[in-house]
Amino acid sequence: ARSSRSSRAGLLFPVSRVDRQLRRGRFAERFGAGAPVYLAAVLQRVTHETVDAAGKICKKSKRRRISPSHLQAAVRKSALLKRLLRGGVPRRGGRAVPRSRRAASRPKKETTESKKRYPGQRAAPARATAAGE
């Protein structure tokens, strides 16, 4: 039975792809069989640390999705990640800083036409749930 080098190493990151990139990159004329495995493990660990920290920041700000600003805040907070990514975190055009000040000063949205209630209009009846039937 054939198994991938990633599964043999117990990794989620692709060892074969890292190996191919190392060969194409011409970083060295030769390298050992364990080099791509070790590099894939390091990349997986760094990614795990970053996404884990970003997830905690995301949860703290009561969001359900990790945004680029969460990732950047995670890198800024962690001394280890900050030292590793000294060159800076790449950004793609948009804002990658928290919007805390803008969110606080934003006015509340007015109700839409379909949700406005006029005097004498009754509220919509509550729907029965599957558990209540």
Backbone as CSV, one residue per row, in Angstrom:
resi,resn,N_x,N_y,N_z,CA_x,CA_y,CA_z,C_x,C_y,C_z
1,ALA,0.838,-1.191,0.000,0.000,0.000,0.000,0.877,1.247,0.000
2,ARG,0.539,2.176,-0.915,1.304,3.414,-1.007,0.733,4.449,-0.049
3,SER,1.613,5.179,0.599,1.156,6.279,1.443,2.058,7.483,1.198
4,SER,1.482,8.661,1.325,2.236,9.884,1.041,3.291,10.135,2.112
5,ARG,4.273,10.917,1.742,5.316,11.254,2.711,4.744,12.095,3.849
6,SER,3.717,12.868,3.547,3.068,13.677,4.577,2.410,12.790,5.623
7,SER,1.675,11.770,5.173,0.986,10.875,6.118,1.993,10.040,6.903
8,ARG,3.095,9.634,6.259,4.125,8.879,6.974,4.787,9.729,8.055
9,ALA,4.910,11.033,7.777,5.515,11.938,8.759,4.486,12.448,9.769
10,GLY,3.199,12.138,9.529,2.143,12.603,10.437,1.866,14.083,10.282
11,LEU,1.994,14.593,9.063,1.800,16.019,8.801,0.576,16.257,7.923
12,LEU,0.060,17.473,8.002,-1.020,17.885,7.109,-0.460,18.644,5.907
13,PHE,0.688,19.286,6.090,1.308,20.042,5.008,1.965,19.083,4.011
14,PRO,1.920,19.419,2.713,2.416,18.508,1.678,3.947,18.473,1.578
15,VAL,4.528,17.358,1.963,5.979,17.187,1.909,6.452,17.175,0.459
16,SER,5.736,16.500,-0.420,6.140,16.413,-1.824,6.167,17.780,-2.489
17,ARG,5.195,18.626,-2.168,5.152,19.965,-2.757,6.314,20.819,-2.247
18,VAL,6.620,20.695,-0.953,7.765,21.416,-0.381,9.048,20.936,-1.052
19,ASP,9.161,19.632,-1.267,10.325,19.046,-1.939,10.478,19.635,-3.346
20,ARG,9.379,19.687,-4.084,9.399,20.215,-5.441,9.824,21.688,-5.453
21,GLN,9.290,22.463,-4.496,9.641,23.886,-4.430,11.113,24.076,-4.069
22,LEU,11.637,23.216,-3.199,13.057,23.284,-2.841,13.927,23.004,-4.063
23,ARG,13.541,22.014,-4.857,14.313,21.668,-6.048,14.240,22.782,-7.101
24,ARG,13.050,23.294,-7.320,12.865,24.352,-8.320,13.546,25.652,-7.914
25,GLY,13.604,25.904,-6.601,14.166,27.154,-6.094,15.672,27.239,-6.209
26,ARG,16.323,26.125,-6.478,17.786,26.093,-6.592,18.463,26.671,-5.350
27,PHE,17.953,26.314,-4.163,18.535,26.799,-2.912,19.853,26.088,-2.632
28,ALA,19.943,24.842,-3.043,21.180,24.075,-2.894,21.252,23.056,-4.022
29,GLU,22.467,22.626,-4.303,22.636,21.627,-5.348,22.050,20.290,-4.907
30,ARG,22.268,19.989,-3.638,21.747,18.731,-3.065,21.186,19.006,-1.672
31,PHE,20.203,18.200,-1.285,19.727,18.235,0.099,19.183,16.854,0.461
32,GLY,19.168,16.582,1.763,18.770,15.261,2.240,17.288,14.986,2.084
33,ALA,16.928,13.720,2.249,15.524,13.298,2.118,14.671,13.852,3.256
34,GLY,15.291,14.152,4.393,14.541,14.662,5.555,14.293,16.159,5.512
35,ALA,15.004,16.878,4.635,14.879,18.338,4.575,13.460,18.810,4.257
36,PRO,12.809,18.280,3.210,11.444,18.747,2.934,10.452,18.351,4.028
37,VAL,10.704,17.232,4.684,9.827,16.789,5.778,9.937,17.772,6.936
38,TYR,11.169,18.123,7.287,11.409,19.046,8.393,10.835,20.426,8.076
39,LEU,11.053,20.916,6.863,10.552,22.225,6.458,9.024,22.251,6.456
40,ALA,8.394,21.170,5.983,6.926,21.086,5.990,6.398,21.106,7.429
41,ALA,7.115,20.428,8.333,6.710,20.405,9.740,6.825,21.793,10.361
42,VAL,7.891,22.508,10.031,8.082,23.868,10.556,6.997,24.793,10.027
43,LEU,6.716,24.709,8.726,5.669,25.540,8.134,4.303,25.248,8.762
44,GLN,4.037,23.981,9.004,2.762,23.592,9.625,2.660,24.160,11.032
45,ARG,3.749,24.089,11.785,3.757,24.579,13.163,3.540,26.094,13.217
46,VAL,4.254,26.823,12.361,4.128,28.284,12.335,2.705,28.682,11.929
47,THR,2.171,27.992,10.930,0.802,28.270,10.483,-0.194,27.985,11.596
48,HIS,-0.002,26.875,12.295,-0.895,26.515,13.403,-0.866,27.570,14.493
49,GLU,0.333,28.002,14.871,0.470,29.025,15.917,-0.234,30.315,15.509
50,THR,-0.009,30.730,14.265,-0.583,31.987,13.784,-2.103,31.926,13.728
51,VAL,-2.621,30.867,13.139,-4.079,30.745,12.982,-4.751,30.544,14.346
52,ASP,-4.094,29.835,15.251,-4.633,29.632,16.592,-4.747,30.961,17.332
53,ALA,-3.680,31.772,17.273,-3.703,33.082,17.934,-4.742,33.993,17.286
54,ALA,-4.830,33.956,15.954,-5.808,34.780,15.233,-7.234,34.340,15.578
55,GLY,-7.430,33.038,15.751,-8.745,32.516,16.127,-9.183,33.000,17.496
56,LYS,-8.232,33.072,18.420,-8.551,33.569,19.767,-8.923,35.048,19.723
57,ILE,-8.188,35.815,18.923,-8.487,37.248,18.777,-9.857,37.419,18.122
58,CYS,-10.128,36.584,17.131,-11.409,36.612,16.422,-12.563,36.319,17.377
59,LYS,-12.386,35.318,18.216,-13.423,34.927,19.175,-13.649,36.029,20.208
60,LYS,-12.540,36.668,20.601,-12.612,37.747,21.577,-13.396,38.932,21.033
61,SER,-13.258,39.194,19.720,-13.979,40.303,19.101,-15.360,39.877,18.589
62,LYS,-15.792,38.683,18.994,-17.129,38.145,18.684,-17.392,38.064,17.184
63,ARG,-16.404,37.599,16.451,-16.539,37.374,15.016,-16.469,35.871,14.767
64,ARG,-16.955,35.459,13.603,-16.952,34.039,13.272,-15.892,33.671,12.243
65,ARG,-15.352,34.683,11.562,-14.340,34.434,10.534,-13.063,35.174,10.865
66,ILE,-11.948,34.521,10.582,-10.649,35.150,10.775,-10.381,36.057,9.583
67,SER,-10.110,37.322,9.854,-9.818,38.284,8.794,-8.326,38.596,8.790
68,PRO,-7.845,39.269,7.750,-6.437,39.640,7.727,-6.010,40.474,8.934
69,SER,-6.913,41.313,9.430,-6.570,42.127,10.607,-6.358,41.251,11.833
70,HIS,-7.104,40.141,11.949,-6.906,39.210,13.067,-5.541,38.543,12.970
71,LEU,-5.148,38.156,11.754,-3.842,37.539,11.550,-2.721,38.516,11.891
72,GLN,-2.892,39.758,11.455,-1.860,40.754,11.724,-1.768,41.057,13.220
73,ALA,-2.895,41.118,13.889,-2.891,41.351,15.337,-2.233,40.188,16.065
74,ALA,-2.455,38.972,15.577,-1.845,37.787,16.191,-0.325,37.836,16.062
75,VAL,0.154,38.255,14.904,1.606,38.358,14.689,2.189,39.458,15.576
76,ARG,1.467,40.583,15.692,1.949,41.689,16.522,1.980,41.326,17.997
77,LYS,1.043,40.493,18.438,0.942,40.129,19.854,2.015,39.126,20.279
78,SER,2.309,38.166,19.423,3.233,37.089,19.769,4.683,37.511,19.509
79,ALA,5.515,37.428,20.537,6.928,37.794,20.405,7.627,36.849,19.432
80,LEU,7.280,35.567,19.497,7.899,34.569,18.621,7.567,34.824,17.154
81,LEU,6.290,35.035,16.873,5.864,35.286,15.490,6.393,36.629,14.995
82,LYS,6.439,37.614,15.884,6.943,38.929,15.509,8.407,38.832,15.081
83,ARG,9.179,38.060,15.835,10.596,37.898,15.515,10.778,37.120,14.205
84,LEU,9.932,36.122,14.006,10.027,35.293,12.803,9.626,36.076,11.552
85,LEU,8.580,36.863,11.664,8.061,37.611,10.511,8.460,39.082,10.593
86,ARG,9.716,39.319,10.890,10.226,40.682,11.059,10.028,41.540,9.822
87,GLY,10.121,40.935,8.644,9.984,41.683,7.393,8.607,42.279,7.212
88,GLY,7.651,41.825,7.985,6.290,42.331,7.878,5.355,41.280,7.320
89,VAL,4.084,41.457,7.598,3.060,40.542,7.101,2.556,41.102,5.782
90,PRO,2.557,40.298,4.730,2.092,40.827,3.441,0.617,41.184,3.482
91,ARG,0.279,42.332,2.862,-1.111,42.786,2.797,-1.516,42.877,1.339
92,ARG,-2.784,42.638,1.078,-3.275,42.749,-0.300,-4.240,43.918,-0.388
93,GLY,-3.689,45.107,-0.525,-4.516,46.275,-0.810,-5.332,46.838,0.335
94,GLY,-6.261,46.072,0.899,-7.227,46.603,1.847,-6.671,46.921,3.219
95,ARG,-7.572,47.254,4.122,-7.179,47.580,5.493,-6.868,46.292,6.236
96,ALA,-5.756,46.292,6.952,-5.432,45.144,7.780,-5.231,45.595,9.219
97,VAL,-5.921,46.678,9.578,-5.862,47.166,10.958,-7.260,47.085,11.551
98,PRO,-7.370,46.900,12.858,-8.699,46.793,13.476,-9.539,48.041,13.233
99,ARG,-10.830,47.851,13.112,-11.742,48.960,12.856,-12.504,49.356,14.112
100,SER,-11.907,49.238,15.274,-12.617,49.454,16.536,-13.157,50.876,16.665
101,ARG,-12.381,51.890,16.263,-12.841,53.271,16.415,-13.971,53.585,15.450
102,ARG,-13.861,53.076,14.216,-14.904,53.344,13.224,-16.217,52.688,13.623
103,ALA,-16.149,51.481,14.172,-17.368,50.752,14.527,-18.109,51.448,15.659
104,ALA,-17.377,52.075,16.582,-18.003,52.715,17.731,-18.771,53.970,17.322
105,SER,-18.304,54.688,16.311,-18.931,55.948,15.939,-19.972,55.812,14.829
106,ARG,-20.137,54.603,14.299,-21.071,54.399,13.202,-22.521,54.521,13.694
107,PRO,-23.380,55.275,12.980,-24.782,55.375,13.404,-25.524,54.062,13.144
108,LYS,-26.594,53.850,13.902,-27.370,52.622,13.723,-28.125,52.671,12.405
109,LYS,-28.259,51.504,11.773,-28.985,51.425,10.509,-30.475,51.591,10.779
110,GLU,-31.123,52.317,9.891,-32.568,52.463,10.034,-33.246,51.210,9.510
111,THR,-34.439,50.951,10.010,-35.147,49.753,9.574,-35.558,49.899,8.119
112,THR,-35.567,48.794,7.418,-35.932,48.812,6.006,-37.443,48.923,5.869
113,GLU,-37.883,49.239,4.669,-39.317,49.415,4.412,-40.126,48.186,4.803
114,SER,-39.584,46.995,4.500,-40.350,45.774,4.755,-40.495,45.487,6.247
115,LYS,-39.584,46.034,7.063,-39.643,45.729,8.488,-40.309,46.825,9.313
116,LYS,-40.644,47.945,8.684,-41.304,49.023,9.418,-42.706,48.593,9.803
117,ARG,-43.097,48.983,11.021,-44.461,48.686,11.465,-45.214,49.990,11.615
118,TYR,-46.419,50.004,11.137,-47.243,51.195,11.207,-48.239,51.042,12.347
119,PRO,-48.786,52.151,12.859,-49.765,52.055,13.958,-50.942,51.164,13.561
120,GLY,-51.283,50.267,14.439,-52.391,49.356,14.182,-51.956,48.059,13.513
121,GLN,-50.720,47.993,13.045,-50.224,46.781,12.390,-49.703,45.825,13.454
122,ARG,-50.128,44.563,13.368,-49.682,43.567,14.348,-48.347,42.974,13.940
123,ALA,-47.625,42.487,14.923,-46.347,41.831,14.650,-46.619,40.480,13.994
124,ALA,-45.656,39.994,13.249,-45.799,38.699,12.580,-45.889,37.605,13.621
125,PRO,-46.764,36.577,13.395,-46.876,35.493,14.385,-45.575,34.693,14.472
126,ALA,-45.284,34.226,15.678,-44.056,33.438,15.899,-44.192,32.092,15.210
127,ARG,-43.116,31.646,14.580,-43.133,30.372,13.873,-42.908,29.234,14.862
128,ALA,-43.528,28.106,14.564,-43.337,26.928,15.415,-42.003,26.282,15.070
129,THR,-41.267,25.865,16.086,-39.980,25.229,15.848,-40.171,23.727,15.715
130,ALA,-39.158,23.051,15.214,-39.246,21.603,15.017,-39.368,20.875,16.360
131,ALA,-38.722,21.425,17.397,-38.774,20.799,18.717,-40.148,20.958,19.355
132,GLY,-40.843,22.078,19.011,-42.141,22.364,19.626,-43.277,21.566,19.007
133,GLU,-43.070,20.949,17.836,-44.155,20.215,17.169,-44.353,18.843,17.739
